[in-house]
Each structure stands twice: as C-alpha cells, then as structure tokens.
C-alpha cells in the first residue's frame, strides 16, 4: 500500500541449531516480485525504475492518508 520498492535479504545454510532458508526477494512498488532467490547462496541483480514508484504514488496516494498526529 505504501508503493515502496523493497529489497530483503536472508542468510542461507545452517549455524548451530538454526537453519536459514534464503529466499531473498526484491518487490516493486506494485507488490510484484522482480526477483527471488532460492535456498542456495547467490547474488540477485535487479534494475529498479525509481520513477515508476513515483508514478504509482501519484495515482494511488496512500501516503496522503497518514495520520501524522499519531507519530509521537
């Protein structure tokens, strides 16, 4: 809803009793998955169009609905 591009990374493999699933992901401002890693060690390269996010926010101005008086 915030029309924000998100890039999230996660570890893979095991350390002690912990298993890390990987599955790093890049999502565009519409929520479409641009790239997603699997459970193997890898690097994702993604070209991101920042102007597209601005255009989406202009059409769907969800951020204007914020109630900043509650941000304290």
N, CA, C, O and CB atoms as a CASP TS submission, in Angstrom:
PFRMAT TS
TARGET T0000
AUTHOR 0000-0000-0000
METHOD Language model
MODEL 1
PARENT N/A
ATOM      1  N   UNK     1       0.805  -1.201   0.000  1.00  0.00           N
ATOM      2  CA  UNK     1       0.000   0.000   0.000  1.00  0.00           C
ATOM      3  C   UNK     1       0.846   1.262   0.000  1.00  0.00           C
ATOM      4  O   UNK     1       0.398   2.301  -0.484  1.00  0.00           O
ATOM      5  CB  UNK     1      -0.915   0.000   1.184  1.00  0.00           C
ATOM      6  N   UNK     2       2.040   1.193   0.524  1.00  0.00           N
ATOM      7  CA  UNK     2       2.885   2.379   0.592  1.00  0.00           C
ATOM      8  C   UNK     2       3.617   2.664  -0.706  1.00  0.00           C
ATOM      9  O   UNK     2       4.355   3.645  -0.794  1.00  0.00           O
ATOM     10  CB  UNK     2       3.877   2.231   1.697  1.00  0.00           C
ATOM     11  N   UNK     3       3.430   1.832  -1.707  1.00  0.00           N
ATOM     12  CA  UNK     3       4.080   1.999  -3.010  1.00  0.00           C
ATOM     13  C   UNK     3       5.586   2.143  -2.862  1.00  0.00           C
ATOM     14  O   UNK     3       6.203   3.027  -3.456  1.00  0.00           O
ATOM     15  CB  UNK     3       3.511   3.216  -3.737  1.00  0.00           C
ATOM     16  N   UNK     4       6.156   1.273  -2.073  1.00  0.00           N
ATOM     17  CA  UNK     4       7.584   1.307  -1.793  1.00  0.00           C
ATOM     18  C   UNK     4       8.269   0.087  -2.385  1.00  0.00           C
ATOM     19  O   UNK     4       7.769  -1.033  -2.269  1.00  0.00           O
ATOM     20  CB  UNK     4       7.838   1.382  -0.283  1.00  0.00           C
ATOM     21  N   UNK     5       9.395   0.303  -3.010  1.00  0.00           N
ATOM     22  CA  UNK     5      10.201  -0.801  -3.512  1.00  0.00           C
ATOM     23  C   UNK     5      10.934  -1.409  -2.324  1.00  0.00           C
ATOM     24  O   UNK     5      11.493  -0.687  -1.498  1.00  0.00           O
ATOM     25  CB  UNK     5      11.205  -0.328  -4.625  1.00  0.00           C
ATOM     26  N   UNK     6      10.931  -2.731  -2.238  1.00  0.00           N
ATOM     27  CA  UNK     6      11.555  -3.401  -1.099  1.00  0.00           C
ATOM     28  C   UNK     6      12.557  -4.425  -1.604  1.00  0.00           C
ATOM     29  O   UNK     6      12.273  -5.201  -2.517  1.00  0.00           O
ATOM     30  CB  UNK     6      10.490  -4.077  -0.199  1.00  0.00           C
ATOM     31  N   UNK     7      13.742  -4.413  -0.990  1.00  0.00           N
ATOM     32  CA  UNK     7      14.747  -5.450  -1.218  1.00  0.00           C
ATOM     33  C   UNK     7      15.079  -6.039   0.141  1.00  0.00           C
ATOM     34  O   UNK     7      15.528  -5.331   1.041  1.00  0.00           O
ATOM     35  CB  UNK     7      16.037  -4.880  -1.937  1.00  0.00           C
ATOM     36  N   UNK     8      14.855  -7.344   0.285  1.00  0.00           N
ATOM     37  CA  UNK     8      15.071  -8.017   1.557  1.00  0.00           C
ATOM     38  C   UNK     8      16.031  -9.177   1.337  1.00  0.00           C
ATOM     39  O   UNK     8      15.860  -9.968   0.410  1.00  0.00           O
ATOM     40  CB  UNK     8      13.728  -8.512   2.169  1.00  0.00           C
ATOM     41  N   UNK     9      17.031  -9.272   2.186  1.00  0.00           N
ATOM     42  CA  UNK     9      17.965 -10.384   2.054  1.00  0.00           C
ATOM     43  C   UNK     9      17.895 -11.274   3.286  1.00  0.00           C
ATOM     44  O   UNK     9      17.539 -10.827   4.376  1.00  0.00           O
ATOM     45  CB  UNK     9      19.400  -9.870   1.843  1.00  0.00           C
ATOM     46  N   UNK    10      18.242 -12.546   3.090  1.00  0.00           N
ATOM     47  CA  UNK    10      18.222 -13.518   4.163  1.00  0.00           C
ATOM     48  C   UNK    10      19.384 -14.475   3.973  1.00  0.00           C
ATOM     49  O   UNK    10      19.790 -14.762   2.847  1.00  0.00           O
ATOM     50  CB  UNK    10      16.877 -14.276   4.207  1.00  0.00           C
ATOM     51  N   UNK    11      19.899 -14.952   5.053  1.00  0.00           N
ATOM     52  CA  UNK    11      21.009 -15.914   5.016  1.00  0.00           C
ATOM     53  C   UNK    11      20.542 -17.270   4.516  1.00  0.00           C
ATOM     54  O   UNK    11      19.347 -17.568   4.504  1.00  0.00           O
ATOM     55  CB  UNK    11      21.642 -16.061   6.404  1.00  0.00           C
ATOM     56  N   UNK    12      21.498 -18.081   4.106  1.00  0.00           N
ATOM     57  CA  UNK    12      21.229 -19.480   3.748  1.00  0.00           C
ATOM     58  C   UNK    12      22.166 -20.369   4.552  1.00  0.00           C
ATOM     59  O   UNK    12      23.208 -19.933   5.042  1.00  0.00           O
ATOM     60  CB  UNK    12      21.410 -19.725   2.205  1.00  0.00           C
ATOM     61  N   UNK    13      21.770 -21.608   4.670  1.00  0.00           N
ATOM     62  CA  UNK    13      22.630 -22.575   5.343  1.00  0.00           C
ATOM     63  C   UNK    13      22.245 -22.758   6.801  1.00  0.00           C
ATOM     64  O   UNK    13      21.157 -22.373   7.230  1.00  0.00           O
ATOM     65  CB  UNK    13      24.077 -22.144   5.247  1.00  0.00           C
ATOM     66  N   UNK    14      23.158 -23.352   7.547  1.00  0.00           N
ATOM     67  CA  UNK    14      22.903 -23.662   8.945  1.00  0.00           C
ATOM     68  C   UNK    14      24.012 -23.102   9.820  1.00  0.00           C
ATOM     69  O   UNK    14      25.168 -22.998   9.409  1.00  0.00           O
ATOM     70  CB  UNK    14      22.774 -25.175   9.148  1.00  0.00           C
ATOM     71  N   UNK    15      23.627 -22.746  11.034  1.00  0.00           N
ATOM     72  CA  UNK    15      24.582 -22.312  12.052  1.00  0.00           C
ATOM     73  C   UNK    15      24.061 -22.820  13.386  1.00  0.00           C
ATOM     74  O   UNK    15      23.035 -22.351  13.878  1.00  0.00           O
ATOM     75  CB  UNK    15      24.767 -20.739  12.059  1.00  0.00           C
ATOM     76  N   UNK    16      24.754 -23.759  13.959  1.00  0.00           N
ATOM     77  CA  UNK    16      24.281 -24.367  15.201  1.00  0.00           C
ATOM     78  C   UNK    16      22.950 -25.058  14.963  1.00  0.00           C
ATOM     79  O   UNK    16      22.816 -25.875  14.052  1.00  0.00           O
ATOM     80  CB  UNK    16      24.149 -23.309  16.315  1.00  0.00           C
ATOM     81  N   UNK    17      21.971 -24.724  15.786  1.00  0.00           N
ATOM     82  CA  UNK    17      20.633 -25.309  15.651  1.00  0.00           C
ATOM     83  C   UNK    17      19.732 -24.528  14.706  1.00  0.00           C
ATOM     84  O   UNK    17      18.564 -24.877  14.535  1.00  0.00           O
ATOM     85  CB  UNK    17      19.977 -25.399  17.002  1.00  0.00           C
ATOM     86  N   UNK    18      20.256 -23.485  14.097  1.00  0.00           N
ATOM     87  CA  UNK    18      19.421 -22.634  13.244  1.00  0.00           C
ATOM     88  C   UNK    18      19.658 -22.939  11.772  1.00  0.00           C
ATOM     89  O   UNK    18      20.798 -23.077  11.329  1.00  0.00           O
ATOM     90  CB  UNK    18      19.701 -21.152  13.525  1.00  0.00           C
ATOM     91  N   UNK    19      18.566 -23.042  11.020  1.00  0.00           N
ATOM     92  CA  UNK    19      18.616 -23.201   9.570  1.00  0.00           C
ATOM     93  C   UNK    19      18.059 -21.944   8.930  1.00  0.00           C
ATOM     94  O   UNK    19      16.991 -21.468   9.316  1.00  0.00           O
ATOM     95  CB  UNK    19      17.824 -24.460   9.109  1.00  0.00           C
ATOM     96  N   UNK    20      18.780 -21.396   7.944  1.00  0.00           N
ATOM     97  CA  UNK    20      18.352 -20.180   7.267  1.00  0.00           C
ATOM     98  C   UNK    20      17.882 -20.551   5.864  1.00  0.00           C
ATOM     99  O   UNK    20      18.590 -21.245   5.134  1.00  0.00           O
ATOM    100  CB  UNK    20      19.505 -19.124   7.214  1.00  0.00           C
ATOM    101  N   UNK    21      16.706 -20.099   5.492  1.00  0.00           N
ATOM    102  CA  UNK    21      16.055 -20.545   4.257  1.00  0.00           C
ATOM    103  C   UNK    21      16.458 -19.771   3.014  1.00  0.00           C
ATOM    104  O   UNK    21      16.148 -20.200   1.902  1.00  0.00           O
ATOM    105  CB  UNK    21      14.587 -20.454   4.417  1.00  0.00           C
ATOM    106  N   UNK    22      17.140 -18.644   3.168  1.00  0.00           N
ATOM    107  CA  UNK    22      17.458 -17.834   1.995  1.00  0.00           C
ATOM    108  C   UNK    22      16.216 -17.125   1.502  1.00  0.00           C
ATOM    109  O   UNK    22      15.544 -16.434   2.267  1.00  0.00           O
ATOM    110  CB  UNK    22      18.057 -18.698   0.878  1.00  0.00           C
ATOM    111  N   UNK    23      15.907 -17.293   0.231  1.00  0.00           N
ATOM    112  CA  UNK    23      14.729 -16.696  -0.385  1.00  0.00           C
ATOM    113  C   UNK    23      14.708 -15.167  -0.292  1.00  0.00           C
ATOM    114  O   UNK    23      13.660 -14.568  -0.054  1.00  0.00           O
ATOM    115  CB  UNK    23      13.491 -17.254   0.256  1.00  0.00           C
ATOM    116  N   UNK    24      15.870 -14.546  -0.481  1.00  0.00           N
ATOM    117  CA  UNK    24      15.920 -13.086  -0.581  1.00  0.00           C
ATOM    118  C   UNK    24      15.001 -12.651  -1.711  1.00  0.00           C
ATOM    119  O   UNK    24      14.743 -13.421  -2.635  1.00  0.00           O
ATOM    120  CB  UNK    24      17.381 -12.580  -0.822  1.00  0.00           C
ATOM    121  N   UNK    25      14.500 -11.407  -1.642  1.00  0.00           N
ATOM    122  CA  UNK    25      13.466 -11.003  -2.599  1.00  0.00           C
ATOM    123  C   UNK    25      13.546  -9.503  -2.878  1.00  0.00           C
ATOM    124  O   UNK    25      13.941  -8.715  -2.019  1.00  0.00           O
ATOM    125  CB  UNK    25      12.065 -11.371  -2.070  1.00  0.00           C
ATOM    126  N   UNK    26      13.161  -9.127  -4.101  1.00  0.00           N
ATOM    127  CA  UNK    26      13.011  -7.719  -4.483  1.00  0.00           C
ATOM    128  C   UNK    26      11.602  -7.567  -5.037  1.00  0.00           C
ATOM    129  O   UNK    26      11.187  -8.307  -5.929  1.00  0.00           O
ATOM    130  CB  UNK    26      14.109  -7.266  -5.543  1.00  0.00           C
ATOM    131  N   UNK    27      10.867  -6.587  -4.490  1.00  0.00           N
ATOM    132  CA  UNK    27       9.468  -6.358  -4.856  1.00  0.00           C
ATOM    133  C   UNK    27       9.314  -4.919  -5.323  1.00  0.00           C
ATOM    134  O   UNK    27       9.846  -4.003  -4.696  1.00  0.00           O
ATOM    135  CB  UNK    27       8.513  -6.659  -3.659  1.00  0.00           C
ATOM    136  N   UNK    28       8.583  -4.709  -6.426  1.00  0.00           N
ATOM    137  CA  UNK    28       8.397  -3.339  -6.928  1.00  0.00           C
ATOM    138  C   UNK    28       7.285  -2.628  -6.166  1.00  0.00           C
ATOM    139  O   UNK    28       6.677  -3.203  -5.264  1.00  0.00           O
ATOM    140  CB  UNK    28       8.076  -3.354  -8.434  1.00  0.00           C
ATOM    141  N   UNK    29       7.024  -1.391  -6.528  1.00  0.00           N
ATOM    142  CA  UNK    29       6.066  -0.547  -5.816  1.00  0.00           C
ATOM    143  C   UNK    29       4.617  -1.025  -5.957  1.00  0.00           C
ATOM    144  O   UNK    29       3.749  -0.591  -5.199  1.00  0.00           O
ATOM    145  CB  UNK    29       6.176   0.872  -6.315  1.00  0.00           C
ATOM    146  N   UNK    30       4.347  -1.911  -6.917  1.00  0.00           N
ATOM    147  CA  UNK    30       3.016  -2.504  -7.064  1.00  0.00           C
ATOM    148  C   UNK    30       2.879  -3.810  -6.298  1.00  0.00           C
ATOM    149  O   UNK    30       1.794  -4.389  -6.248  1.00  0.00           O
ATOM    150  CB  UNK    30       2.710  -2.741  -8.528  1.00  0.00           C
ATOM    151  N   UNK    31       3.966  -4.278  -5.703  1.00  0.00           N
ATOM    152  CA  UNK    31       3.948  -5.545  -4.997  1.00  0.00           C
ATOM    153  C   UNK    31       4.307  -6.733  -5.870  1.00  0.00           C
ATOM    154  O   UNK    31       4.182  -7.879  -5.440  1.00  0.00           O
ATOM    155  CB  UNK    31       2.609  -5.761  -4.401  1.00  0.00           C
ATOM    156  N   UNK    32       4.752  -6.471  -7.090  1.00  0.00           N
ATOM    157  CA  UNK    32       5.174  -7.548  -7.990  1.00  0.00           C
ATOM    158  C   UNK    32       6.590  -7.990  -7.645  1.00  0.00           C
ATOM    159  O   UNK    32       7.472  -7.159  -7.429  1.00  0.00           O
ATOM    160  CB  UNK    32       5.095  -7.094  -9.468  1.00  0.00           C
ATOM    161  N   UNK    33       6.800  -9.285  -7.597  1.00  0.00           N
ATOM    162  CA  UNK    33       8.132  -9.825  -7.314  1.00  0.00           C
ATOM    163  C   UNK    33       9.005  -9.653  -8.545  1.00  0.00           C
ATOM    164  O   UNK    33       8.703 -10.194  -9.608  1.00  0.00           O
ATOM    165  CB  UNK    33       8.057 -11.324  -6.897  1.00  0.00           C
ATOM    166  N   UNK    34      10.090  -8.899  -8.401  1.00  0.00           N
ATOM    167  CA  UNK    34      11.029  -8.681  -9.505  1.00  0.00           C
ATOM    168  C   UNK    34      12.081  -9.774  -9.555  1.00  0.00           C
ATOM    169  O   UNK    34      12.513 -10.180 -10.634  1.00  0.00           O
ATOM    170  CB  UNK    34      11.704  -7.317  -9.372  1.00  0.00           C
ATOM    171  N   UNK    35      12.492 -10.250  -8.391  1.00  0.00           N
ATOM    172  CA  UNK    35      13.478 -11.331  -8.324  1.00  0.00           C
ATOM    173  C   UNK    35      13.362 -11.992  -6.963  1.00  0.00           C
ATOM    174  O   UNK    35      13.096 -11.341  -5.953  1.00  0.00           O
ATOM    175  CB  UNK    35      14.932 -10.802  -8.569  1.00  0.00           C
ATOM    176  N   UNK    36      13.570 -13.313  -6.963  1.00  0.00           N
ATOM    177  CA  UNK    36      13.543 -14.050  -5.702  1.00  0.00           C
ATOM    178  C   UNK    36      14.588 -15.147  -5.762  1.00  0.00           C
ATOM    179  O   UNK    36      14.642 -15.917  -6.720  1.00  0.00           O
ATOM    180  CB  UNK    36      12.131 -14.641  -5.419  1.00  0.00           C
ATOM    181  N   UNK    37      15.416 -15.211  -4.732  1.00  0.00           N
ATOM    182  CA  UNK    37      16.441 -16.253  -4.646  1.00  0.00           C
ATOM    183  C   UNK    37      15.810 -17.536  -4.107  1.00  0.00           C
ATOM    184  O   UNK    37      14.706 -17.527  -3.562  1.00  0.00           O
ATOM    185  CB  UNK    37      17.629 -15.797  -3.739  1.00  0.00           C
ATOM    186  N   UNK    38      16.530 -18.620  -4.271  1.00  0.00           N
ATOM    187  CA  UNK    38      16.066 -19.870  -3.681  1.00  0.00           C
ATOM    188  C   UNK    38      16.861 -20.132  -2.399  1.00  0.00           C
ATOM    189  O   UNK    38      17.310 -19.188  -1.749  1.00  0.00           O
ATOM    190  CB  UNK    38      16.216 -21.058  -4.689  1.00  0.00           C
ATOM    191  N   UNK    39      17.034 -21.378  -2.040  1.00  0.00           N
ATOM    192  CA  UNK    39      17.719 -21.702  -0.793  1.00  0.00           C
ATOM    193  C   UNK    39      19.217 -21.953  -0.972  1.00  0.00           C
ATOM    194  O   UNK    39      19.862 -22.546  -0.108  1.00  0.00           O
ATOM    195  CB  UNK    39      17.083 -22.911  -0.171  1.00  0.00           C
ATOM    196  N   UNK    40      19.758 -21.497  -2.095  1.00  0.00           N
ATOM    197  CA  UNK    40      21.195 -21.607  -2.359  1.00  0.00           C
ATOM    198  C   UNK    40      21.843 -20.236  -2.231  1.00  0.00           C
ATOM    199  O   UNK    40      21.180 -19.217  -2.426  1.00  0.00           O
ATOM    200  CB  UNK    40      21.458 -22.205  -3.768  1.00  0.00           C
ATOM    201  N   UNK    41      23.129 -20.201  -1.907  1.00  0.00           N
ATOM    202  CA  UNK    41      23.850 -18.937  -1.833  1.00  0.00           C
ATOM    203  C   UNK    41      23.942 -18.340  -3.231  1.00  0.00           C
ATOM    204  O   UNK    41      24.377 -19.013  -4.165  1.00  0.00           O
ATOM    205  CB  UNK    41      25.266 -19.133  -1.218  1.00  0.00           C
ATOM    206  N   UNK    42      23.536 -17.081  -3.382  1.00  0.00           N
ATOM    207  CA  UNK    42      23.558 -16.423  -4.687  1.00  0.00           C
ATOM    208  C   UNK    42      23.438 -14.916  -4.530  1.00  0.00           C
ATOM    209  O   UNK    42      23.148 -14.405  -3.448  1.00  0.00           O
ATOM    210  CB  UNK    42      22.430 -16.953  -5.579  1.00  0.00           C
ATOM    211  N   UNK    43      23.667 -14.224  -5.624  1.00  0.00           N
ATOM    212  CA  UNK    43      23.528 -12.770  -5.666  1.00  0.00           C
ATOM    213  C   UNK    43      22.435 -12.443  -6.674  1.00  0.00           C
ATOM    214  O   UNK    43      22.435 -12.965  -7.789  1.00  0.00           O
ATOM    215  CB  UNK    43      24.886 -12.066  -6.044  1.00  0.00           C
ATOM    216  N   UNK    44      21.505 -11.579  -6.279  1.00  0.00           N
ATOM    217  CA  UNK    44      20.462 -11.108  -7.191  1.00  0.00           C
ATOM    218  C   UNK    44      20.844  -9.736  -7.706  1.00  0.00           C
ATOM    219  O   UNK    44      21.259  -8.870  -6.934  1.00  0.00           O
ATOM    220  CB  UNK    44      19.075 -11.067  -6.491  1.00  0.00           C
ATOM    221  N   UNK    45      20.707  -9.534  -9.004  1.00  0.00           N
ATOM    222  CA  UNK    45      20.903  -8.226  -9.616  1.00  0.00           C
ATOM    223  C   UNK    45      19.570  -7.807 -10.215  1.00  0.00           C
ATOM    224  O   UNK    45      18.979  -8.544 -11.004  1.00  0.00           O
ATOM    225  CB  UNK    45      22.043  -8.255 -10.705  1.00  0.00           C
ATOM    226  N   UNK    46      19.094  -6.619  -9.839  1.00  0.00           N
ATOM    227  CA  UNK    46      17.789  -6.160 -10.311  1.00  0.00           C
ATOM    228  C   UNK    46      17.898  -4.686 -10.688  1.00  0.00           C
ATOM    229  O   UNK    46      18.397  -3.876  -9.906  1.00  0.00           O
ATOM    230  CB  UNK    46      16.685  -6.379  -9.225  1.00  0.00           C
ATOM    231  N   UNK    47      17.434  -4.342 -11.875  1.00  0.00           N
ATOM    232  CA  UNK    47      17.320  -2.936 -12.266  1.00  0.00           C
ATOM    233  C   UNK    47      15.984  -2.419 -11.751  1.00  0.00           C
ATOM    234  O   UNK    47      14.940  -3.028 -11.983  1.00  0.00           O
ATOM    235  CB  UNK    47      17.439  -2.756 -13.826  1.00  0.00           C
ATOM    236  N   UNK    48      16.029  -1.299 -11.057  1.00  0.00           N
ATOM    237  CA  UNK    48      14.822  -0.728 -10.462  1.00  0.00           C
ATOM    238  C   UNK    48      14.564   0.636 -11.076  1.00  0.00           C
ATOM    239  O   UNK    48      15.471   1.464 -11.166  1.00  0.00           O
ATOM    240  CB  UNK    48      14.954  -0.620  -8.918  1.00  0.00           C
ATOM    241  N   UNK    49      13.338   0.869 -11.497  1.00  0.00           N
ATOM    242  CA  UNK    49      12.936   2.149 -12.078  1.00  0.00           C
ATOM    243  C   UNK    49      12.275   2.987 -10.979  1.00  0.00           C
ATOM    244  O   UNK    49      11.104   2.787 -10.655  1.00  0.00           O
ATOM    245  CB  UNK    49      11.963   1.941 -13.300  1.00  0.00           C
ATOM    246  N   UNK    50      13.036   3.923 -10.413  1.00  0.00           N
ATOM    247  CA  UNK    50      12.521   4.736  -9.313  1.00  0.00           C
ATOM    248  C   UNK    50      11.376   5.646  -9.746  1.00  0.00           C
ATOM    249  O   UNK    50      10.478   5.937  -8.956  1.00  0.00           O
ATOM    250  CB  UNK    50      13.636   5.569  -8.724  1.00  0.00           C
ATOM    251  N   UNK    51      11.407   6.093 -10.996  1.00  0.00           N
ATOM    252  CA  UNK    51      10.324   6.963 -11.475  1.00  0.00           C
ATOM    253  C   UNK    51       8.994   6.225 -11.514  1.00  0.00           C
ATOM    254  O   UNK    51       7.939   6.843 -11.375  1.00  0.00           O
ATOM    255  CB  UNK    51      10.652   7.510 -12.866  1.00  0.00           C
ATOM    256  N   UNK    52       9.033   4.918 -11.701  1.00  0.00           N
ATOM    257  CA  UNK    52       7.794   4.138 -11.722  1.00  0.00           C
ATOM    258  C   UNK    52       7.114   4.180 -10.355  1.00  0.00           C
ATOM    259  O   UNK    52       5.888   4.269 -10.283  1.00  0.00           O
ATOM    260  CB  UNK    52       8.078   2.677 -12.132  1.00  0.00           C
ATOM    261  N   UNK    53       7.878   4.120  -9.286  1.00  0.00           N
ATOM    262  CA  UNK    53       7.301   4.196  -7.941  1.00  0.00           C
ATOM    263  C   UNK    53       6.650   5.559  -7.721  1.00  0.00           C
ATOM    264  O   UNK    53       5.583   5.643  -7.112  1.00  0.00           O
ATOM    265  CB  UNK    53       8.384   3.940  -6.865  1.00  0.00           C
ATOM    266  N   UNK    54       7.273   6.614  -8.204  1.00  0.00           N
ATOM    267  CA  UNK    54       6.685   7.956  -8.076  1.00  0.00           C
ATOM    268  C   UNK    54       5.378   8.057  -8.846  1.00  0.00           C
ATOM    269  O   UNK    54       4.422   8.671  -8.375  1.00  0.00           O
ATOM    270  CB  UNK    54       7.668   9.025  -8.573  1.00  0.00           C
ATOM    271  N   UNK    55       5.335   7.461 -10.020  1.00  0.00           N
ATOM    272  CA  UNK    55       4.111   7.484 -10.821  1.00  0.00           C
ATOM    273  C   UNK    55       2.994   6.714 -10.132  1.00  0.00           C
ATOM    274  O   UNK    55       1.839   7.140 -10.165  1.00  0.00           O
ATOM    275  CB  UNK    55       4.370   6.901 -12.214  1.00  0.00           C
ATOM    276  N   UNK    56       3.318   5.600  -9.517  1.00  0.00           N
ATOM    277  CA  UNK    56       2.313   4.808  -8.796  1.00  0.00           C
ATOM    278  C   UNK    56       1.773   5.596  -7.616  1.00  0.00           C
ATOM    279  O   UNK    56       0.565   5.605  -7.375  1.00  0.00           O
ATOM    280  CB  UNK    56       2.909   3.467  -8.314  1.00  0.00           C
ATOM    281  N   UNK    57       2.661   6.262  -6.873  1.00  0.00           N
ATOM    282  CA  UNK    57       2.205   7.063  -5.721  1.00  0.00           C
ATOM    283  C   UNK    57       1.330   8.223  -6.164  1.00  0.00           C
ATOM    284  O   UNK    57       0.447   8.647  -5.419  1.00  0.00           O
ATOM    285  CB  UNK    57       3.406   7.596  -4.927  1.00  0.00           C
ATOM    286  N   UNK    58       1.558   8.742  -7.358  1.00  0.00           N
ATOM    287  CA  UNK    58       0.737   9.850  -7.857  1.00  0.00           C
ATOM    288  C   UNK    58      -0.688   9.374  -8.158  1.00  0.00           C
ATOM    289  O   UNK    58      -1.650  10.120  -7.973  1.00  0.00           O
ATOM    290  CB  UNK    58       1.374  10.466  -9.124  1.00  0.00           C
ATOM    291  N   UNK    59      -0.813   8.131  -8.623  1.00  0.00           N
ATOM    292  CA  UNK    59      -2.129   7.577  -8.956  1.00  0.00           C
ATOM    293  C   UNK    59      -2.821   7.001  -7.726  1.00  0.00           C
ATOM    294  O   UNK    59      -4.043   7.090  -7.602  1.00  0.00           O
ATOM    295  CB  UNK    59      -1.993   6.496 -10.027  1.00  0.00           C
ATOM    296  N   UNK    60      -2.055   6.417  -6.825  1.00  0.00           N
ATOM    297  CA  UNK    60      -2.582   5.796  -5.614  1.00  0.00           C
ATOM    298  C   UNK    60      -1.911   6.452  -4.405  1.00  0.00           C
ATOM    299  O   UNK    60      -0.979   5.880  -3.839  1.00  0.00           O
ATOM    300  CB  UNK    60      -2.344   4.244  -5.620  1.00  0.00           C
ATOM    301  N   UNK    61      -2.360   7.622  -4.005  1.00  0.00           N
ATOM    302  CA  UNK    61      -1.666   8.382  -2.953  1.00  0.00           C
ATOM    303  C   UNK    61      -1.976   7.900  -1.534  1.00  0.00           C
ATOM    304  O   UNK    61      -2.468   8.669  -0.708  1.00  0.00           O
ATOM    305  CB  UNK    61      -2.028   9.839  -3.066  1.00  0.00           C
ATOM    306  N   UNK    62      -1.686   6.624  -1.252  1.00  0.00           N
ATOM    307  CA  UNK    62      -1.962   6.086   0.083  1.00  0.00           C
ATOM    308  C   UNK    62      -1.245   6.852   1.183  1.00  0.00           C
ATOM    309  O   UNK    62      -1.771   7.000   2.285  1.00  0.00           O
ATOM    310  CB  UNK    62      -1.567   4.632   0.146  1.00  0.00           C
ATOM    311  N   UNK    63      -0.036   7.341   0.885  1.00  0.00           N
ATOM    312  CA  UNK    63       0.720   8.026   1.931  1.00  0.00           C
ATOM    313  C   UNK    63       0.053   9.330   2.365  1.00  0.00           C
ATOM    314  O   UNK    63       0.353   9.840   3.445  1.00  0.00           O
ATOM    315  CB  UNK    63       2.132   8.308   1.448  1.00  0.00           C
ATOM    316  N   UNK    64      -0.826   9.867   1.566  1.00  0.00           N
ATOM    317  CA  UNK    64      -1.543  11.079   1.969  1.00  0.00           C
ATOM    318  C   UNK    64      -2.612  10.784   3.013  1.00  0.00           C
ATOM    319  O   UNK    64      -3.157  11.706   3.621  1.00  0.00           O
ATOM    320  CB  UNK    64      -2.180  11.742   0.753  1.00  0.00           C
ATOM    321  N   UNK    65      -2.914   9.521   3.224  1.00  0.00           N
ATOM    322  CA  UNK    65      -3.901   9.134   4.228  1.00  0.00           C
ATOM    323  C   UNK    65      -3.282   8.963   5.615  1.00  0.00           C
ATOM    324  O   UNK    65      -3.979   8.633   6.574  1.00  0.00           O
ATOM    325  CB  UNK    65      -4.583   7.847   3.810  1.00  0.00           C
ATOM    326  N   UNK    66      -1.973   9.189   5.716  1.00  0.00           N
ATOM    327  CA  UNK    66      -1.306   9.033   7.005  1.00  0.00           C
ATOM    328  C   UNK    66      -1.865  10.009   8.020  1.00  0.00           C
ATOM    329  O   UNK    66      -2.276  11.118   7.677  1.00  0.00           O
ATOM    330  CB  UNK    66       0.202   9.231   6.860  1.00  0.00           C
ATOM    331  N   UNK    67      -1.876   9.587   9.261  1.00  0.00           N
ATOM    332  CA  UNK    67      -2.321  10.463  10.348  1.00  0.00           C
ATOM    333  C   UNK    67      -1.093  10.763  11.201  1.00  0.00           C
ATOM    334  O   UNK    67      -0.861  10.127  12.229  1.00  0.00           O
ATOM    335  CB  UNK    67      -3.483   9.797  11.210  1.00  0.00           C
ATOM    336  N   UNK    68      -0.322  11.734  10.760  1.00  0.00           N
ATOM    337  CA  UNK    68       0.974  12.032  11.381  1.00  0.00           C
ATOM    338  C   UNK    68       0.837  12.530  12.819  1.00  0.00           C
ATOM    339  O   UNK    68       1.819  12.546  13.562  1.00  0.00           O
ATOM    340  CB  UNK    68       1.714  13.066  10.557  1.00  0.00           C
ATOM    341  N   UNK    69      -0.344  12.929  13.212  1.00  0.00           N
ATOM    342  CA  UNK    69      -0.521  13.376  14.599  1.00  0.00           C
ATOM    343  C   UNK    69      -0.311  12.227  15.589  1.00  0.00           C
ATOM    344  O   UNK    69      -0.113  12.476  16.778  1.00  0.00           O
ATOM    345  CB  UNK    69      -1.921  13.981  14.788  1.00  0.00           C
ATOM    346  N   UNK    70      -0.352  10.986  15.128  1.00  0.00           N
ATOM    347  CA  UNK    70      -0.151   9.834  15.982  1.00  0.00           C
ATOM    348  C   UNK    70       1.286   9.327  15.957  1.00  0.00           C
ATOM    349  O   UNK    70       1.563   8.281  16.544  1.00  0.00           O
ATOM    350  CB  UNK    70      -1.082   8.736  15.575  1.00  0.00           C
ATOM    351  N   UNK    71       2.201  10.018  15.308  1.00  0.00           N
ATOM    352  CA  UNK    71       3.577   9.562  15.140  1.00  0.00           C
ATOM    353  C   UNK    71       4.462   9.803  16.347  1.00  0.00           C
ATOM    354  O   UNK    71       5.632   9.420  16.315  1.00  0.00           O
ATOM    355  CB  UNK    71       4.178  10.229  13.963  1.00  0.00           C
ATOM    356  N   UNK    72       3.982  10.395  17.373  1.00  0.00           N
ATOM    357  CA  UNK    72       4.850  10.741  18.523  1.00  0.00           C
ATOM    358  C   UNK    72       5.289   9.573  19.319  1.00  0.00           C
ATOM    359  O   UNK    72       6.014   9.733  20.301  1.00  0.00           O
ATOM    360  CB  UNK    72       4.163  11.677  19.425  1.00  0.00           C
TER
END
